[in-house]
């Protein structure tokens, strides 16, 4: 490598007024990057002799107050193997962003250089190429040379954008560009170096092809690496921001099932920081009983690792409040360029609300079918039942019957009436009950119900606990129907504690509802049955008909309320009836209207 050093032995870096450059700093590293930040350390090229040379590294990108760099014009001379990489590097967008003060100011190309361009061309240049001619009056040779130079990666001739002027001698180059800082002889034999040395003014550096390749590759690798790292950090931050905005749990796992990364939604749900979870196994997030056992559907992660394909399953778990949550778990393989699986993405989506809506829809469809069947059965049975009852009444009034026969006819009449009552109950279950709208004191309702149902609880070793909130509003609904629902809940709670326990009846209010809850310390309900116990004709009892809870839920919902279930096996069950509170407005008062189609407000 041949260089032409700067004249004079400067003992210290030039000051900003003389050069416009910032002297190199022995910085210990920025707070973000640490001591090893290459962007914060002066270039090794500038530090070799303790002076600030023309190839000093860029100013610290973290120093926002750094002054602008002095322009650094560069010229290229000759053609050779180094022409395309060096010329291409000077025109690369990332290089121009990293070194905005460096520009290609001119080209030294002689007739011999053009001949070498033609000799090394892949095909003869012609007018059919995609390179436009330099001008309407240009000769054929000028057109061919423009095409050859464009193929070699050289910029166009001014006044085209990004153009660089051409010169046929070193003297003409230096005379036209007095602010030139460096010339690179890119010819393979270095034939321009002698003429450049003879005409080079003070302050201009000369490099041959080998030196140019080495310096520029080293300089570009450091600066462009920092630029790529910056872009990589920006892309990573954007990706992390997008992933953190997703409501689902997202995990990045290695092929052994250890957590490599996770999104913010998991941290908000489970607590802790990323460092607390990274390196742990995926099953530790929600426990091994969540998705690992075969009876729960098996492990989607293991299926993806085994098959190399996407897997998904629905899993359930009971939270701390005794409520069942449904999750759809997806796992996706992540492969490298060779197709080898390196990571697995696992996404856990809470589908509890959607599952509840699907269950309610299925129950509505079932109720519609039961309604049609009930109507048909009631119609077909009531006709002969009416005849049976009528003849039984007629026989009962006949004086010819003895006492034994009269007793039998009385039984027939009573059973026909009981059968008619059952038919009415079935029809009421399948059709809207039309509850009466009235005022219900839930505290009074709880006391009356427990006085009625509490008889004999001492013998069953059941302790009653009434927790009635003070100053709660009255509920809107039908008192008799609510009492029927509450009796059914107390009866179920009693049957859930065959060995005794504690039965709590609690009242209270939320911002939207006033509620009454029945809590027991019985056997509890398995998680897979939570969505079934309100279905009609489903019962866990040997002699149960499965109508009580379904009817209670139907009554409460027709009153505009809600029924909520919390249960854990071995700990007990709580069923809460939520009802609309009675508002402090006159019953017959209609809301005032300000409707253009109506009469407007009236005083």
C-alpha positions in Angstrom: 0.0 0.0 0.0 1.3 3.4 -1.0 0.1 6.6 0.9 0.9 10.2 0.7 0.8 11.5 4.3 -0.3 15.0 5.4 2.5 17.5 5.6 3.7 18.6 8.9 3.8 16.8 12.3 0.8 18.0 14.2 1.3 17.1 17.8 -2.4 17.2 18.7 -5.7 16.8 16.9 -6.9 19.9 14.9 -9.4 22.1 16.6 -12.9 22.5 15.4 -12.5 25.9 13.9 -9.6 24.6 11.6 -11.0 21.4 10.4 -14.7 21.2 11.5 -14.0 17.8 13.0 -14.4 16.6 16.5 -11.2 15.4 18.1 -11.2 11.7 19.1 -12.3 11.0 22.7 -11.2 8.3 25.0 -14.8 7.7 26.0 -15.5 4.9 28.5 -18.6 3.9 26.5 -22.1 5.3 26.4 -24.7 4.3 29.1 -26.7 2.3 26.5 -23.8 0.4 24.8 -21.1 0.0 27.5 -17.4 0.2 27.0 -17.4 -2.1 23.9 -19.5 0.2 21.8 -17.6 0.6 18.5 -19.5 3.7 17.6 -18.3 5.5 20.8 -14.6 4.7 20.3 -12.4 6.6 17.9 -11.3 4.6 14.8 -8.1 2.7 15.1 -7.0 4.4 11.9 -7.0 7.8 13.5 -5.3 6.6 16.7 -2.3 5.0 15.1 -0.2 8.2 15.2 -2.3 10.2 17.7 -3.6 12.5 15.0 -6.9 13.0 13.3 -6.5 11.8 9.8 -8.9 12.0 6.9 -10.3 8.5 7.5 -11.2 9.1 11.2 -14.3 7.2 12.2 -17.7 8.9 12.4 -18.6 11.1 15.3 -20.3 9.4 18.2 -23.9 8.6 17.1 -25.0 8.9 20.8 -23.6 12.5 21.0 -26.4 14.6 19.7 -24.4 17.8 20.1 -21.5 16.6 17.8 -20.6 19.3 15.2 -21.1 18.5 11.5 -18.1 16.8 9.9 -15.9 18.5 7.3 -16.7 17.4 3.7 -14.4 14.6 2.5 -14.3 14.5 -1.4 -12.8 11.4 -2.9 -11.7 10.7 -6.5 -11.2 7.4 -8.2 -8.5 6.7 -10.8 -8.3 3.9 -13.3 -10.1 0.6 -13.6 -9.4 -2.8 -12.2 -10.8 -5.5 -10.0 -11.3 -3.1 -7.1 -13.4 -0.7 -9.2 -16.8 -2.3 -8.8 -16.7 -3.0 -5.0 -15.2 0.4 -4.1 -17.4 2.4 -6.5 -20.5 0.4 -5.4 -19.6 1.0 -1.7 -19.4 4.7 -2.3 -22.9 4.7 -3.8 -24.6 2.3 -1.3 -27.6 4.0 0.5 -26.5 2.6 3.9 -22.9 3.9 3.3 -24.2 7.3 2.4 -26.3 7.4 5.6 -23.3 6.3 7.7 -20.8 8.7 6.0 -22.8 11.7 4.8 -19.6 13.8 4.6 -17.9 11.4 2.1 -18.7 12.0 -1.6 -17.3 10.8 -4.9 -16.1 14.1 -6.5 -14.5 12.9 -9.7 -13.0 10.1 -11.9 -9.6 9.9 -13.6 -10.2 7.7 -16.7 -7.8 7.7 -19.6 -8.3 6.1 -23.0 -6.4 3.0 -21.8 -8.9 2.7 -18.9 -11.8 2.7 -21.4 -10.1 0.1 -23.5 -9.8 -2.1 -20.4 -13.5 -1.6 -19.7 -14.4 -2.8 -23.2 -12.1 -5.8 -22.9 -13.7 -7.0 -19.6 -17.3 -6.3 -20.7 -19.6 -9.3 -20.6 -21.1 -8.3 -24.0 -20.5 -5.6 -26.5 -22.1 -2.4 -25.6 -24.9 -1.2 -27.9 -27.7 1.2 -28.2 -30.2 -1.4 -27.1 -28.9 -1.3 -23.5 -30.9 0.1 -20.7 -28.4 2.9 -20.1 -29.5 6.2 -21.6 -27.0 8.0 -23.9 -25.2 11.0 -22.4 -26.8 13.5 -24.8 -28.4 13.9 -28.2 -25.2 15.0 -29.9 -22.9 12.4 -28.4 -20.8 10.2 -30.6 -21.1 6.4 -30.7 -17.9 5.9 -28.7 -19.2 8.3 -26.0 -22.4 6.4 -25.8 -20.5 3.1 -25.5 -18.2 4.4 -22.8 -21.2 5.7 -20.8 -22.8 2.2 -21.0 -19.5 0.5 -20.0 -19.1 2.9 -17.0 -22.6 2.3 -15.8 -22.1 -1.4 -16.0 -19.0 -1.0 -13.9 -21.0 0.8 -11.2 -19.7 4.3 -11.8 -22.0 7.3 -11.4 -23.3 9.2 -14.5 -21.8 12.3 -15.9 -23.1 15.7 -14.7 -25.6 17.3 -14.9 -27.3 13.9 -14.2 -28.3 13.5 -10.4 -25.4 12.0 -8.5 -23.0 12.5 -11.3 -19.2 12.8 -11.1 -17.0 14.6 -13.7 -14.4 12.7 -15.7 -10.8 13.8 -16.1 -8.1 12.4 -18.4 -5.0 13.5 -16.3 -4.0 13.9 -12.7 -3.1 17.6 -13.2 -6.6 18.3 -14.6 -8.2 16.4 -11.7 -6.3 18.4 -9.0 -6.8 21.7 -10.8 -10.6 21.2 -11.0 -11.0 19.8 -7.5 -8.9 21.9 -5.1 -10.7 20.6 -2.0 -10.0 17.0 -2.8 -9.0 14.9 0.2 -8.1 11.5 -1.2 -7.5 9.7 -4.5 -7.7 6.0 -4.9 -5.8 4.3 -7.8 -7.9 1.3 -8.6 -5.9 0.1 -11.5 -4.5 -3.4 -11.1 -0.9 -2.3 -12.1 -1.0 1.0 -10.3 -0.2 2.9 -13.5 -1.7 6.2 -12.3 0.2 6.4 -9.1 3.3 8.0 -10.6 1.4 10.8 -12.3 -0.7 11.3 -9.1 2.4 11.6 -6.9 3.9 14.1 -9.3 0.8 16.4 -9.3 -0.6 15.8 -5.8 -1.0 18.9 -3.7 -0.4 19.0 0.0 -3.1 17.5 2.2 -4.3 14.9 -0.3 -3.8 11.2 0.5 -3.1 8.6 -2.2 -4.0 4.9 -1.9 -3.5 2.0 -4.4 -6.1 -0.6 -5.1 -5.0 -3.0 -2.3 -4.9 -0.3 0.3 -8.2 1.1 -0.8 -10.0 -2.3 -0.5 -8.5 -2.9 2.9 -9.3 0.5 4.4 -12.7 0.9 3.0 -13.8 -2.6 3.8 -12.6 -2.2 7.4 -14.2 1.2 7.7 -17.4 0.1 6.2 -17.6 -3.0 8.2 -17.4 -1.1 11.5 -19.8 1.7 10.5 -22.3 -0.3 8.6 -22.3 -3.0 11.3 -23.3 -0.2 13.8 -26.0 0.9 11.3 -27.3 -2.6 10.9 -27.4 -3.1 14.6 -29.3 0.1 15.0 -31.8 -1.1 12.4 -32.0 -4.5 14.1 -32.7 -2.9 17.4 -35.4 -0.7 15.9 -37.0 -3.8 14.2 -36.8 -5.7 17.5 -38.4 -2.9 19.4 -41.2 -2.6 16.9 -41.8 -6.3 16.9 -41.8 -6.4 20.7 -44.2 -3.4 20.8 -46.6 -5.2 18.4 -46.4 -8.5 20.4 -47.0 -6.7 23.7 -50.2 -5.1 22.3 -51.8 -8.6 21.7 -54.2 -9.7 24.4 -53.2 -13.4 24.1 -50.3 -15.0 25.9 -47.4 -15.5 23.5 -44.4 -17.6 24.4 -41.2 -18.3 22.5 -39.8 -21.7 23.4 -36.8 -23.7 22.5 -37.1 -27.3 21.4 -36.8 -28.5 25.0 -39.8 -26.5 26.1 -37.9 -23.8 28.0 -39.1 -20.2 27.7 -36.9 -18.0 25.6 -39.1 -14.9 25.5 -42.7 -13.9 26.5 -45.0 -10.9 26.0 -46.2 -8.4 28.4 -49.7 -9.9 28.7 -48.2 -12.9 30.6 -46.3 -10.6 33.0 -49.5 -8.7 33.8 -51.4 -11.9 34.4 -48.7 -13.8 36.3 -46.5 -11.0 37.7 -42.7 -10.8 37.9 -40.3 -9.8 35.2 -39.1 -11.5 32.1 -35.9 -12.6 33.9 -38.1 -14.5 36.4 -39.6 -16.6 33.6 -37.0 -17.0 31.0 -35.3 -20.4 31.2 -38.2 -22.0 33.0 -40.3 -24.7 31.4 -43.6 -23.8 29.7 -45.6 -26.0 32.0 -44.5 -24.0 35.0 -46.5 -21.0 33.8 -49.9 -22.4 34.6 -49.0 -25.7 36.2 -48.6 -29.2 34.8 -52.3 -30.0 35.1 -53.2 -27.3 32.6 -52.3 -28.9 29.3 -49.8 -31.7 29.9 -52.1 -34.7 31.0 -53.5 -36.8 28.2 -57.0 -36.5 29.7 -56.8 -32.8 29.1 -56.1 -33.2 25.4 -52.3 -33.7 25.6 -49.4 -31.3 25.1 -49.6 -29.2 21.9 -45.9 -28.3 22.3 -44.8 -32.0 22.2 -47.1 -32.6 19.1 -45.4 -29.7 17.2 -41.9 -30.9 18.2 -42.8 -34.4 17.1 -44.6 -33.7 13.9 -43.1 -30.4 12.9 -46.5 -28.9 12.2 -48.9 -26.5 13.9 -51.0 -27.9 16.7 -54.0 -26.6 18.7 -56.3 -27.8 21.5 -58.8 -26.4 24.0 -57.8 -26.6 27.6 -59.6 -25.6 30.8 -58.4 -24.5 34.2 -60.1 -23.3 37.4 -58.8 -20.0 38.6 -58.4 -18.8 42.2 -62.0 -17.7 42.4 -63.3 -21.2 41.4 -64.3 -20.1 37.9 -63.6 -22.2 34.8 -61.5 -20.6 32.1 -61.3 -21.9 28.6 -58.1 -21.5 26.6 -57.3 -22.4 23.0 -53.6 -23.2 22.8 -51.7 -22.9 19.5 -48.1 -24.0 18.8 -46.2 -23.1 15.6 -42.8 -24.4 14.5 -40.0 -21.9 13.7 -37.4 -23.2 11.3 -34.1 -21.9 10.0 -33.0 -21.7 6.4 -32.2 -25.5 6.3 -35.6 -26.4 7.6 -34.4 -27.5 11.0 -36.8 -26.5 13.9 -35.1 -24.1 16.2 -38.0 -22.5 18.2 -41.7 -23.1 18.9 -44.2 -20.2 19.3 -47.0 -20.9 21.7 -50.1 -18.7 21.9 -52.7 -19.1 24.6 -56.0 -17.4 23.9 -58.7 -17.0 26.5 -62.0 -18.1 24.9 -64.1 -18.2 28.0 -66.5 -15.5 26.9 -66.9 -17.0 23.4 -67.4 -20.5 24.9 -70.0 -19.2 27.2 -71.9 -17.6 24.3 -71.7 -20.9 22.4 -73.0 -22.8 25.3 -75.8 -20.3 25.8 -76.7 -20.6 22.1 -76.7 -24.4 22.3 -78.9 -24.2 25.3 -81.3 -21.8 23.5 -81.5 -24.2 20.6 -82.1 -27.1 23.0 -84.8 -25.1 24.8 -86.5 -24.3 21.4 -86.6 -28.1 20.7 -87.9 -28.9 24.1 -90.6 -26.2 23.7 -91.8 -27.7 20.5 -91.8 -31.2 22.0 -93.6 -30.0 25.1 -96.3 -28.3 23.1 -96.9 -31.4 21.1 -96.9 -33.7 24.2 -99.2 -31.4 26.2 -101.6 -31.2 23.3 -101.7 -35.0 22.8 -102.0 -35.8 26.5 -104.4 -33.1 27.6 -107.2 -34.3 25.4 -107.5 -37.8 26.8 -106.6 -36.4 30.2 -109.5 -34.0 30.1 -111.8 -36.9 29.2 -110.4 -39.0 32.1 -110.9 -36.1 34.5 -114.4 -35.4 33.3 -115.6 -39.0 33.6 -113.9 -39.3 37.0 -115.9 -36.3 38.2 -119.1 -37.7 36.8 -118.5 -41.1 38.5 -117.6 -39.4 41.8 -121.0 -37.7 41.8 -122.9 -40.9 41.0 -124.9 -42.2 44.1 -124.5 -45.8 43.0 -120.8 -46.1 43.9 -119.8 -47.7 47.1 -117.1 -46.2 49.3 -114.4 -48.5 47.9 -115.1 -47.6 44.3 -115.5 -43.9 45.2 -112.0 -43.9 46.8 -110.5 -45.4 43.6 -112.3 -42.8 41.4 -111.0 -40.1 43.8 -107.4 -41.4 43.2 -107.9 -41.3 39.4 -109.1 -37.7 39.6 -106.2 -36.5 41.9 -103.6 -38.2 39.6 -105.1 -36.7 36.5 -104.9 -33.2 38.2 -101.3 -33.9 39.2 -100.5 -34.9 35.7 -102.1 -31.7 34.4 -99.9 -29.8 36.8 -96.8 -31.5 35.5 -97.8 -30.6 31.9 -98.2 -27.0 33.0 -94.7 -27.0 34.6 -93.2 -28.4 31.4 -94.9 -25.8 29.3 -93.8 -23.0 31.7 -90.2 -24.2 31.4 -90.3 -24.2 27.7 -92.2 -20.9 27.3 -91.6 -17.5 28.8 -92.7 -17.4 32.4 -93.7 -13.7 32.3 -92.7 -13.0 35.9 -94.5 -10.2 37.6 -92.5 -7.0 38.1 -92.5 -6.1 41.7 -90.4 -5.1 44.8 -88.4 -7.8 46.5 -86.6 -7.3 49.8 -83.7 -9.8 49.4 -82.8 -9.7 53.1 -86.4 -10.5 54.1 -86.5 -13.2 51.4 -83.4 -14.8 52.7 -84.7 -14.9 56.3 -88.0 -16.4 55.3 -86.4 -19.0 53.2 -83.9 -20.1 55.8 -86.6 -20.3 58.5 -88.5 -22.6 56.2 -85.6 -24.7 55.0 -83.5 -24.6 58.1 -85.7 -27.1 60.0 -83.6 -30.2 60.6 -80.3 -28.7 59.7 -79.0 -29.4 63.2 -79.5 -33.1 62.8 -77.6 -33.0 59.5 -74.7 -31.0 61.2 -75.2 -28.1 58.8 -74.4 -24.6 60.2 -76.4 -21.7 58.8 -74.6 -18.3 58.4 -76.7 -15.4 57.3 -74.6 -12.4 56.0 -77.1 -9.8 55.1 -75.8 -6.5 53.9 -77.5 -3.3 55.3 -79.0 -0.6 53.2 -79.2 -2.5 50.0 -82.0 -1.5 47.6 -84.9 -3.7 46.8 -84.7 -5.9 43.7 -87.0 -5.7 40.7 -88.7 -9.1 40.2 -91.3 -11.6 41.2 -91.0 -12.5 44.9 -92.6 -15.9 44.6 -90.4 -17.0 41.7 -87.3 -15.7 43.5 -88.2 -17.7 46.6 -88.7 -20.8 44.4 -85.1 -20.3 43.0 -83.6 -19.7 46.4 -85.3 -22.8 47.9 -83.8 -24.8 45.0 -80.3 -23.5 45.6 -80.5 -24.1 49.4 -81.8 -27.7 48.8 -78.9 -28.4 46.4 -76.4 -27.0 48.9 -77.8 -29.2 51.6 -77.5 -32.3 49.4 -73.9 -31.3 48.5 -72.9 -31.6 52.2 -74.0 -35.2 53.2 -71.5 -35.1 56.2 -72.4 -31.6 57.3 -70.8 -28.3 56.7 -71.5 -24.6 56.6 -74.2 -23.0 54.5 -73.9 -19.3 53.9 -76.6 -17.0 52.5 -75.1 -13.6 51.6 -76.7 -10.4 50.1 -74.9 -7.4 48.7 -74.7 -5.0 45.9 -72.4 -4.1 43.0 -72.6 -0.9 40.9 -75.0 -2.6 38.5 -76.8 -5.4 40.4 -78.1 -6.3 43.8 -77.4 -10.0 44.6 -78.1 -12.9 46.8 -75.6 -15.8 47.0 -75.8 -19.3 48.4 -72.4 -20.8 49.4 -71.7 -24.3 50.7 -68.6 -26.2 51.8 -69.6 -29.4 50.0 -67.9 -31.6 47.5 -67.8 -29.1 44.7 -68.4 -29.4 41.0 -65.7 -30.7 38.6 -64.5 -28.1 36.1 -65.8 -30.1 33.1 -69.3 -30.0 34.5 -69.6 -26.2 35.1 -71.1 -25.5 31.7 -73.5 -28.5 31.9 -75.3 -28.1 35.3 -77.6 -25.4 34.0 -78.6 -27.5 31.0 -82.2 -28.9 31.2 -82.5 -32.6 32.2 -78.8 -32.8 33.3 -78.2 -33.9 36.9 -75.4 -35.4 38.9 -77.9 -36.9 41.3 -79.2 -40.5 41.0 -82.8 -39.4 41.3 -82.5 -35.8 40.0 -84.5 -34.6 37.0 -82.1 -31.8 36.1 -84.9 -29.1 36.0 -84.2 -27.1 39.1 -81.0 -25.1 38.2 -82.1 -24.8 34.5 -85.5 -23.4 35.6 -83.8 -21.0 38.2 -81.5 -19.6 35.6 -84.4 -19.1 33.1 -86.4 -17.3 35.7 -83.6 -15.0 36.8 -82.6 -14.1 33.2 -86.2 -13.3 32.3 -86.2 -10.8 35.2 -83.2 -9.2 33.6 -80.6 -10.7 36.0 -77.7 -13.1 35.8 -76.7 -16.4 37.5 -73.0 -16.9 38.4 -71.3 -20.1 39.4 -68.0 -20.5 41.4 -67.0 -24.0 42.4 -63.9 -26.0 43.3 -63.7 -29.7 44.0 -63.4 -30.4 47.7 -63.9 -26.7 48.7 -67.5 -26.0 47.9 -69.8 -24.1 45.5 -71.2 -20.6 45.4 -74.2 -19.7 43.2 -75.0 -16.0 43.0 -78.3 -14.6 41.7 -77.8 -11.0 40.4 -81.0 -8.9 40.0 -81.6 -5.3 38.8 -82.1 -2.9 41.7 -85.3 -0.9 42.0 -84.7 2.6 40.8 -86.0 5.7 42.6 -88.4 6.8 39.8 -92.2 6.6 39.7 -93.4 3.4 38.2 -95.6 5.0 35.6 -93.3 7.9 34.7 -92.0 7.8 31.1 -88.7 9.3 30.2 -88.8 12.8 28.7 -88.1 12.9 24.9 -86.4 15.5 22.8 -87.2 13.9 19.5 -87.7 15.8 16.3 -90.4 13.4 15.4 -92.2 13.8 18.7 -93.6 16.6 20.7 -90.4 17.6 22.4 -90.0 18.6 26.1 -93.0 19.8 27.9 -93.0 21.8 31.0 
